[in-house]
Amino acid sequence: MQQPRNGVPTNQLPPLKWQKSGRSNPSGNCVELAELPGGAGIAVRNSRHPDGPALIYTVDEIAAFVLGARDGDFDHLLR
């Protein structure tokens, strides 16, 4: 699979298994992530717009974000 570009419509991606956080709630304020085939990266989309664009990140980029979130690097963004 060719590396997809950022902002690609999700209907242009292969079928993916999307997952959202267990902390998500019925209000629809969720993002969903899916692993791309062959380890090509991780797709991220807005759960309220499942056919909208997906952002594509490498596994290393997602790991850096998740570890930073665990460390509290982004806590100042929450009000």
Helices and strands as residue ranges (DSSP letters): E 8-9, G 10-12, E 19-20, E 31-35, G 37-39, E 42-46, E 53-57, H 59-70, G 75-77
